[in-house]
Amino acid sequence: MIQPKLNFAPFQSKYAEQTVKMWRESKEQAIGQKEKHSFENHLYFLTNILPEQFQIDVALIGESVVGMVAYSETEISQLYVHVGYQGKGIGQILLDRVKDRSTGRLTLYTFDVNKHAQRFYEKNGFKIIGRGHENEENLPDIQFEWKINDYEKRK
């Protein structure tokens, strides 16, 4: 069977609606609750608020968005993979791309209830540096940090 080709691109408005749809479905599956914001508000956040502080990249198969990441040199704000494409390495590729563009240190938050994400980040060298619940979902969250190590510097 021929595998479809995965491509990456900077976020463009033509991907906005399908990115928000994918993001909401992935998040709802991960945390077990419906998104608090309307689709329109989420769309506005993606296209007007998030790009002010973060680079946004999408993972594409053809013209279909199968993943997204919003990041800076020091922080990952959002990383989501389409529910139908999870476990296929897309999140790993997105994370590796962000690590390559980082200062050598990244922080991020994930929900305590999202055990899959916790295992993913821990497997990728992230360590827990904080716990709390300063989010709109009012769910406990975990702050993770990754620092480049000497082995990774030599690669």
Residue frames as a rotation matrix with the C-alpha (Angstrom) as fourth column:
MET 1
0.577 0.817 0.000 0.00
0.817 -0.577 0.000 0.00
0.000 0.000 -1.000 0.00
ILE 2
-0.281 -0.651 0.705 1.33
0.614 -0.687 -0.389 3.44
0.738 0.323 0.593 -0.92
GLN 3
-0.089 0.164 -0.983 1.62
0.921 -0.363 -0.144 5.81
-0.380 -0.917 -0.118 2.02
PRO 4
0.758 0.359 0.544 0.35
0.547 -0.804 -0.232 9.35
0.355 0.473 -0.806 1.36
LYS 5
-0.279 -0.937 0.208 3.07
0.703 -0.347 -0.621 11.99
0.654 -0.027 0.756 1.49
LEU 6
0.556 0.347 -0.755 3.22
0.804 -0.453 0.384 14.17
-0.209 -0.821 -0.531 4.57
ASN 7
-0.177 -0.566 0.805 4.14
0.619 -0.700 -0.356 17.81
0.765 0.435 0.474 4.02
PHE 8
0.013 0.112 -0.994 4.57
0.906 -0.421 -0.036 20.76
-0.423 -0.900 -0.107 6.34
ALA 9
-0.218 -0.022 0.976 3.71
0.647 -0.752 0.128 24.38
0.731 0.659 0.178 5.71
PRO 10
-0.995 0.003 -0.104 3.35
0.070 -0.719 -0.692 27.62
-0.077 -0.695 0.714 7.58
PHE 11
-0.267 0.961 -0.072 -0.27
0.742 0.158 -0.651 28.14
-0.615 -0.227 -0.755 8.58
GLN 12
-0.982 0.137 0.128 -2.36
-0.014 -0.734 0.679 30.05
0.187 0.665 0.723 6.03
SER 13
-0.542 0.832 0.117 -5.94
-0.681 -0.354 -0.640 31.23
-0.491 -0.427 0.759 6.36
LYS 14
-0.074 0.532 -0.844 -7.07
-0.854 0.404 0.329 28.71
0.516 0.744 0.424 3.73
TYR 15
-0.492 -0.169 -0.854 -6.36
0.150 0.950 -0.274 26.00
0.858 -0.263 -0.442 6.34
ALA 16
-0.750 0.070 0.658 -8.15
-0.586 -0.532 -0.612 27.79
0.307 -0.844 0.440 9.18
GLU 17
0.215 0.950 0.226 -11.50
-0.959 0.161 0.234 25.99
0.185 -0.267 0.946 9.31
GLN 18
0.654 0.036 -0.755 -10.12
-0.104 0.994 -0.042 22.49
0.749 0.106 0.654 8.96
THR 19
-0.510 -0.856 -0.084 -7.32
0.055 0.065 -0.996 23.26
0.858 -0.513 0.014 11.46
VAL 20
-0.553 0.376 0.744 -9.84
-0.819 -0.408 -0.403 24.40
0.152 -0.832 0.533 14.07
LYS 21
0.569 0.787 -0.239 -12.06
-0.743 0.616 0.260 21.37
0.352 0.030 0.935 13.40
MET 22
0.279 -0.569 -0.774 -9.10
0.150 0.822 -0.550 19.00
0.948 0.038 0.315 13.79
TRP 23
-0.698 -0.603 0.386 -7.84
-0.199 -0.354 -0.914 20.85
0.687 -0.715 0.127 16.88
ARG 24
-0.183 0.726 0.663 -11.21
-0.971 -0.241 -0.004 20.77
0.157 -0.644 0.749 18.63
GLU 25
0.729 0.472 -0.495 -11.81
-0.450 0.876 0.173 17.07
0.515 0.096 0.852 17.92
SER 26
0.005 -0.838 -0.546 -8.31
0.242 0.530 -0.813 16.13
0.970 -0.128 0.205 19.08
LYS 27
-0.749 -0.285 0.599 -8.55
-0.417 -0.500 -0.759 18.23
0.515 -0.818 0.256 22.24
GLU 28
0.157 0.904 0.398 -12.02
-0.966 0.056 0.253 16.98
0.206 -0.424 0.882 23.12
GLN 29
0.669 0.013 -0.743 -10.85
-0.074 0.996 -0.048 13.37
0.740 0.087 0.667 22.75
ALA 30
-0.298 -0.934 -0.196 -7.75
0.209 0.136 -0.968 14.08
0.931 -0.330 0.155 24.87
ILE 31
-0.915 -0.130 0.381 -9.49
-0.290 -0.445 -0.848 15.78
0.279 -0.886 0.370 27.79
GLY 32
-0.692 0.671 -0.265 -12.98
0.693 0.721 0.015 14.27
0.201 -0.173 -0.964 27.64
GLN 33
-0.043 0.737 -0.675 -14.90
0.563 -0.540 -0.626 17.53
-0.826 -0.406 -0.392 27.54
LYS 34
0.511 0.346 0.787 -16.35
0.855 -0.293 -0.427 19.79
0.083 0.891 -0.446 24.87
GLU 35
-0.608 -0.700 0.375 -14.49
0.704 -0.694 -0.154 22.91
0.368 0.171 0.914 23.79
LYS 36
-0.232 0.493 -0.839 -15.67
0.744 -0.465 -0.479 25.90
-0.626 -0.735 -0.259 25.82
HIS 37
-0.500 -0.042 -0.865 -15.37
-0.282 -0.937 0.208 28.41
-0.819 0.348 0.457 22.97
SER 38
0.671 0.742 0.008 -17.55
-0.152 0.148 -0.977 28.64
-0.726 0.654 0.212 19.91
PHE 39
0.342 -0.510 0.789 -16.09
0.873 0.483 -0.066 27.53
-0.348 0.711 0.611 16.59
GLU 40
0.696 -0.006 0.718 -16.04
0.433 -0.794 -0.427 31.18
0.573 0.608 -0.549 15.46
ASN 41
0.873 -0.393 0.290 -14.13
-0.483 -0.605 0.633 32.33
-0.073 -0.693 -0.718 18.56
HIS 42
0.466 -0.710 0.527 -11.67
0.240 0.675 0.697 29.48
-0.851 -0.199 0.486 18.15
LEU 43
0.448 -0.223 0.866 -11.18
0.891 0.025 -0.454 30.47
0.080 0.974 0.210 14.49
TYR 44
0.857 -0.107 0.504 -10.54
-0.074 -0.994 -0.086 34.07
0.510 0.037 -0.859 15.52
PHE 45
0.743 -0.607 0.283 -8.01
-0.342 0.019 0.939 32.91
-0.575 -0.795 -0.193 18.13
LEU 46
0.351 -0.605 0.715 -6.15
0.655 0.704 0.275 30.82
-0.669 0.371 0.643 15.55
THR 47
0.302 -0.179 0.936 -6.06
0.909 -0.240 -0.340 33.49
0.285 0.954 0.091 12.86
ASN 48
0.541 0.017 0.841 -5.67
0.086 -0.996 -0.035 36.69
0.837 0.091 -0.540 14.90
ILE 49
0.842 -0.168 0.513 -4.36
-0.539 -0.296 0.788 36.06
0.020 -0.940 -0.340 18.43
LEU 50
0.775 -0.512 0.369 -2.06
0.278 0.802 0.528 33.04
-0.567 -0.307 0.764 18.27
PRO 51
0.514 -0.621 0.592 0.06
0.794 0.085 -0.601 34.30
0.323 0.779 0.537 15.33
GLU 52
0.790 -0.223 0.571 1.03
-0.283 -0.959 0.017 37.43
0.544 -0.175 -0.821 17.30
GLN 53
0.451 -0.611 0.650 3.25
-0.832 -0.026 0.554 35.34
-0.322 -0.791 -0.520 19.61
PHE 54
0.009 -0.372 0.928 3.79
-0.147 0.918 0.369 32.02
-0.989 -0.140 -0.047 17.85
GLN 55
-0.655 -0.208 -0.727 4.81
-0.756 0.176 0.630 30.49
-0.003 0.962 -0.273 14.57
ILE 56
0.211 0.748 0.629 2.07
-0.506 0.634 -0.585 28.10
-0.836 -0.195 0.512 13.43
ASP 57
-0.711 -0.413 -0.568 2.85
-0.702 0.396 0.591 25.17
-0.019 0.820 -0.572 11.17
VAL 58
0.440 0.857 0.269 0.46
-0.775 0.514 -0.369 22.59
-0.454 -0.046 0.890 9.78
ALA 59
-0.742 -0.498 0.450 1.07
-0.220 0.814 0.538 18.99
-0.634 0.300 -0.713 8.78
LEU 60
0.140 0.780 -0.609 -0.69
-0.875 -0.191 -0.446 18.17
-0.464 0.595 0.656 5.52
ILE 61
-0.588 -0.149 0.795 -1.57
0.339 0.847 0.409 15.12
-0.734 0.510 -0.448 3.51
GLY 62
-0.203 0.441 0.874 -2.54
0.917 -0.229 0.328 16.64
0.345 0.868 -0.358 0.20
GLU 63
-0.496 0.118 0.860 -4.53
-0.113 -0.991 0.071 19.69
0.861 -0.062 0.505 1.25
SER 64
0.614 0.738 -0.280 -5.91
0.133 0.254 0.958 18.04
0.778 -0.625 0.058 4.40
VAL 65
-0.074 -0.583 0.809 -4.64
-0.802 -0.447 -0.395 19.26
0.592 -0.678 -0.435 7.78
VAL 66
0.483 0.178 -0.857 -3.58
0.185 0.937 0.298 16.28
0.856 -0.302 0.420 9.88
GLY 67
0.218 -0.406 -0.888 -1.65
0.976 0.080 0.203 18.17
-0.012 -0.911 0.413 12.57
MET 68
0.552 -0.100 0.828 -0.65
0.127 -0.971 -0.203 21.59
0.824 0.218 -0.523 13.83
VAL 69
0.105 -0.540 -0.835 1.87
0.994 0.052 0.091 23.15
-0.006 -0.840 0.542 16.15
ALA 70
0.741 0.044 0.670 2.09
0.074 -0.997 -0.017 26.71
0.667 0.062 -0.742 17.49
TYR 71
0.536 -0.677 -0.505 5.50
0.837 0.345 0.425 27.52
-0.114 -0.650 0.751 18.94
SER 72
0.874 -0.482 0.068 8.25
-0.467 -0.869 -0.165 30.01
0.138 0.113 -0.984 19.63
GLU 73
0.071 -0.937 -0.341 11.95
-0.413 0.284 -0.866 29.43
0.908 0.203 -0.367 20.20
THR 74
-0.829 -0.447 0.336 11.23
-0.444 0.161 -0.882 28.68
0.340 -0.880 -0.331 23.87
GLU 75
-0.542 0.722 0.430 7.61
-0.433 0.198 -0.879 27.46
-0.720 -0.663 0.205 24.12
ILE 76
-0.884 0.467 -0.018 5.09
0.246 0.497 0.832 25.13
0.398 0.731 -0.554 22.54
SER 77
-0.700 0.690 0.186 1.65
-0.688 -0.581 -0.434 26.66
-0.191 -0.432 0.882 22.87
GLN 78
0.455 0.871 0.185 -0.37
-0.689 0.475 -0.547 24.06
-0.565 0.122 0.816 20.96
LEU 79
-0.737 -0.535 -0.412 0.40
-0.675 0.561 0.480 20.69
-0.025 0.632 -0.775 19.39
TYR 80
0.092 0.854 0.513 -2.47
-0.514 0.482 -0.710 18.61
-0.853 -0.198 0.483 18.03
VAL 81
-0.934 -0.294 -0.202 -2.76
-0.334 0.524 0.784 15.69
-0.124 0.800 -0.588 15.63
HIS 82
-0.155 0.907 -0.391 -5.95
-0.892 0.042 0.449 14.66
0.424 0.419 0.803 13.83
VAL 83
0.128 0.254 0.959 -7.65
-0.799 0.599 -0.052 11.82
-0.587 -0.759 0.280 15.75
GLY 84
0.948 0.302 0.099 -7.53
-0.176 0.759 -0.627 9.61
-0.264 0.577 0.773 12.65
TYR 85
0.609 -0.787 -0.100 -3.77
-0.067 0.074 -0.995 10.07
0.791 0.612 -0.008 12.27
GLN 86
0.458 -0.445 0.769 -2.55
-0.889 -0.241 0.390 9.74
0.011 -0.862 -0.506 15.86
GLY 87
0.500 -0.352 0.791 0.11
-0.223 0.830 0.511 7.14
-0.837 -0.432 0.337 16.52
LYS 88
0.838 -0.151 0.524 1.61
0.537 0.404 -0.741 7.48
-0.100 0.902 0.420 13.04
GLY 89
-0.066 -0.992 -0.106 4.57
0.970 -0.089 0.228 9.69
-0.236 -0.088 0.968 13.93
ILE 90
0.235 0.204 0.950 3.12
0.606 -0.795 0.021 13.08
0.760 0.571 -0.311 12.93
GLY 91
0.986 0.135 0.096 3.34
0.003 -0.595 0.804 14.50
0.165 -0.793 -0.587 16.45
GLN 92
0.483 -0.875 -0.035 6.92
0.591 0.296 0.751 13.28
-0.646 -0.383 0.660 16.68
ILE 93
-0.133 -0.524 0.841 7.89
0.968 -0.252 -0.004 15.00
0.214 0.814 0.541 13.45
LEU 94
0.573 0.406 0.712 6.20
0.270 -0.914 0.303 18.23
0.773 0.019 -0.634 14.54
LEU 95
0.968 -0.218 -0.125 7.95
0.081 -0.201 0.976 18.10
-0.238 -0.955 -0.177 17.92
ASP 96
0.201 -0.953 0.226 11.34
0.839 0.286 0.462 17.38
-0.505 0.097 0.858 16.34
ARG 97
0.057 -0.115 0.992 10.90
0.779 -0.616 -0.116 20.34
0.625 0.779 0.054 13.98
VAL 98
0.850 0.291 0.439 10.18
-0.029 -0.806 0.591 22.63
0.526 -0.515 -0.677 16.94
LYS 99
0.757 -0.638 -0.145 13.16
0.365 0.228 0.902 21.27
-0.543 -0.736 0.406 18.90
ASP 100
0.013 -0.780 0.626 15.40
0.997 0.059 0.053 21.99
-0.078 0.623 0.778 15.88
ARG 101
0.052 0.102 0.993 14.17
0.468 -0.881 0.066 25.61
0.882 0.461 -0.094 15.82
SER 102
0.895 0.378 -0.236 14.40
0.355 -0.286 0.890 26.13
0.269 -0.881 -0.390 19.58
THR 103
0.487 -0.725 0.487 17.01
-0.732 -0.643 -0.225 27.81
0.476 -0.247 -0.844 21.72
GLY 104
-0.498 -0.620 -0.606 17.72
-0.153 0.751 -0.642 24.40
0.853 -0.227 -0.470 23.27
ARG 105
-0.936 0.320 -0.146 15.03
0.207 0.168 -0.964 24.81
-0.284 -0.933 -0.224 25.92
LEU 106
-0.557 0.827 0.081 11.27
-0.186 -0.220 0.958 24.45
0.810 0.518 0.276 25.51
THR 107
-0.890 0.422 0.175 8.36
-0.108 0.177 -0.978 24.63
-0.444 -0.889 -0.111 27.93
LEU 108
-0.574 0.793 -0.206 4.77
-0.291 0.037 0.956 23.58
0.765 0.609 0.209 27.45
TYR 109
-0.548 0.526 0.650 1.62
-0.707 0.125 -0.696 22.73
-0.447 -0.841 0.304 29.38
THR 110
-0.612 0.519 -0.597 -0.58
-0.190 0.636 0.748 19.70
0.768 0.571 -0.291 29.02
PHE 111
0.259 0.804 0.535 -3.66
-0.837 -0.090 0.540 18.67
0.483 -0.588 0.649 30.92
ASP 112
-0.517 -0.424 0.743 -3.13
-0.799 0.550 -0.243 16.22
-0.305 -0.720 -0.623 33.79
VAL 113
0.333 0.761 0.557 -5.97
-0.403 0.649 -0.645 14.11
-0.853 -0.010 0.523 32.39
ASN 114
0.825 -0.059 -0.562 -4.13
-0.552 0.133 -0.823 13.72
0.124 0.989 0.077 29.06
LYS 115
0.519 -0.618 0.590 -1.93
-0.221 0.570 0.791 10.74
-0.826 -0.541 0.160 29.98
HIS 116
0.674 -0.248 0.696 -1.12
0.711 0.475 -0.519 10.02
-0.202 0.844 0.496 26.31
ALA 117
0.755 -0.393 0.526 0.45
-0.014 -0.811 -0.585 13.47
0.656 0.434 -0.617 25.89
GLN 118
0.687 -0.513 0.515 2.37
-0.686 -0.224 0.692 13.10
-0.239 -0.829 -0.506 29.15
ARG 119
0.530 -0.488 0.693 3.92
0.284 0.873 0.398 9.81
-0.799 -0.014 0.601 28.00
PHE 120
0.728 -0.209 0.653 4.74
0.647 -0.103 -0.755 11.36
0.225 0.972 0.061 24.62
TYR 121
0.731 -0.449 0.515 6.54
-0.386 -0.893 -0.231 14.34
0.563 -0.030 -0.826 26.13
GLU 122
0.610 -0.521 0.597 8.35
-0.562 0.247 0.790 12.26
-0.559 -0.817 -0.142 28.76
LYS 123
0.630 -0.347 0.694 9.54
0.571 0.813 -0.111 9.86
-0.526 0.467 0.711 26.04
ASN 124
0.572 -0.354 0.739 10.94
0.596 -0.440 -0.672 12.91
0.564 0.825 -0.041 24.25
GLY 125
-0.357 -0.910 -0.211 13.01
0.770 -0.158 -0.619 14.12
0.529 -0.383 0.757 27.19
PHE 126
-0.090 0.396 0.914 10.57
-0.300 -0.886 0.354 16.57
0.950 -0.242 0.198 28.81
LYS 127
-0.697 -0.159 -0.699 10.55
0.601 0.402 -0.691 16.77
0.391 -0.902 -0.184 32.61
ILE 128
0.457 0.889 -0.018 7.76
0.691 -0.342 0.636 18.00
0.560 -0.303 -0.771 34.88
ILE 129
-0.702 -0.704 0.112 8.60
0.495 -0.594 -0.635 21.40
0.513 -0.390 0.765 36.37
GLY 130
-0.889 0.423 0.175 5.21
-0.440 -0.683 -0.583 22.49
-0.127 -0.596 0.793 37.67
ARG 131
-0.606 0.793 -0.063 1.58
0.740 0.591 0.322 21.62
0.293 0.148 -0.945 38.32
GLY 132
-0.832 0.402 -0.383 -1.53
-0.093 -0.782 -0.617 23.75
-0.547 -0.477 0.688 38.63
HIS 133
-0.269 0.747 0.608 -4.70
0.934 0.357 -0.025 24.69
-0.236 0.561 -0.793 36.81
GLU 134
-0.249 0.144 -0.958 -4.52
-0.052 -0.989 -0.136 28.15
-0.967 0.016 0.253 35.30
ASN 135
-0.993 0.005 0.114 -6.55
0.114 0.124 0.986 27.36
-0.009 0.992 -0.124 32.20
GLU 136
-0.564 0.825 -0.037 -10.02
-0.807 -0.541 0.237 28.08
0.176 0.163 0.971 30.91
GLU 137
-0.071 0.518 -0.853 -11.04
-0.213 0.827 0.520 24.45
0.975 0.218 0.052 31.23
ASN 138
0.234 0.052 0.971 -10.31
-0.947 -0.213 0.240 24.63
0.219 -0.976 0.000 34.99
LEU 139
0.943 -0.046 -0.328 -8.52
0.063 0.997 0.040 21.29
0.326 -0.058 0.944 34.76
PRO 140
0.587 -0.809 0.042 -5.27
-0.120 -0.036 0.992 20.47
-0.801 -0.587 -0.118 36.54
ASP 141
0.927 -0.340 -0.155 -2.33
-0.140 0.069 -0.988 20.84
0.347 0.938 0.017 34.19
ILE 142
0.570 -0.822 -0.003 1.34
0.558 0.384 0.736 20.00
-0.603 -0.421 0.677 34.11
GLN 143
0.804 -0.435 -0.406 4.17
-0.582 -0.715 -0.386 22.21
-0.122 0.547 -0.828 32.95
PHE 144
0.721 -0.592 0.361 6.97
0.594 0.796 0.117 20.38
-0.356 0.130 0.925 31.15
GLU 145
0.601 -0.628 -0.495 10.45
-0.668 -0.734 0.119 21.52
-0.438 0.259 -0.861 30.18
TRP 146
0.808 -0.472 0.353 12.92
0.580 0.744 -0.333 20.10
-0.106 0.473 0.875 27.68
LYS 147
0.570 -0.732 -0.373 16.58
-0.604 -0.681 0.414 21.07
-0.556 -0.011 -0.831 27.57
ILE 148
0.733 -0.400 -0.550 18.98
-0.369 0.444 -0.816 19.95
0.571 0.802 0.178 24.90
ASN 149
0.808 -0.508 0.297 21.58
-0.094 0.386 0.918 17.56
-0.581 -0.770 0.264 26.29
ASP 150
-0.065 -0.953 -0.296 25.17
-0.639 -0.188 0.746 16.93
-0.766 0.238 -0.597 25.26
TYR 151
-0.457 -0.059 0.888 24.21
0.424 0.863 0.275 13.87
-0.782 0.502 -0.369 23.17
GLU 152
0.540 0.760 0.362 21.69
0.717 -0.190 -0.670 15.89
-0.441 0.621 -0.648 21.16
LYS 153
0.638 -0.371 -0.675 24.22
-0.378 -0.914 0.145 18.71
-0.671 0.163 -0.724 20.67
ARG 154
-0.419 -0.892 0.170 26.60
-0.334 0.326 0.885 16.25
-0.845 0.313 -0.434 18.97
LYS 155
0.080 0.512 0.855 24.01
0.603 0.658 -0.450 14.99
-0.793 0.552 -0.256 16.47
